[in-house]
Amino acid sequence: MTVLLSALGILLCSLVSSSDVLPQAEFDLHMMAGKWHLVGFASNTEWFVSRKAGMKMGTAIFSPTLDGDLNLSHASLRSDGSCWRMTSLVKKTDVAGKFSYPTSFGDGNEMIVVDVKYDEYALVHVANTKEAHLTVVNKLYGRSQVLGPDVLEKFQRFSLETGILPENIVPLPQNGTLNIQ
């Protein structure tokens, strides 16, 4: 049954092209600047499915560059108390709200800010654009650690529309606080 559901999820993901996902109209990169909490995560990827039970809320800093790119710094506390950190530079494209960046495996990702209310939440869609089949990750960021049910519903609905199985749409539990720069 699990194999069947996984195959169905992959099929659904392949039906939804990332080109069908559009960035928010009148996107303002500078309004994205600052601290965000990673409140929700959704993906059908094997690495996420195998780790989702242990994932917790993290912190992200969005820092626009002078040339329109975006530095992203993520941090989260691990269960052993150590800190996990990752920094990425996502490059602007000719479409406001749409970015590209290579992964550690050398392939390319496309990041689209789908919906944002700059003082409350941001819904971000990431698709691997170089694999034989489309890999999708949706992230829900909040300016605070708690978002309203309407925003969580929007995240769930969007994730389902992009082919994520319902059990792989996860609101992340709160974690200890981190100060990242």
Secondary structure, DSSP 4 states (H G I P E B T S, - for coil): -HHHHHHHHHHHHHHS-GGG--PPTT--GGGG-EEEEEEEEEE--HHHHHHGGG---EEEEEEE-TTS-EEEEEEEE-TTS-EEEEEEEEEE-SSTTEEEEE-TTS-EEEEEEEEEETTTEEEEEEEESSSSS-EEEEEEEESSS---HHHHHHHHHHHHHTT--GGGEEEPPP-------
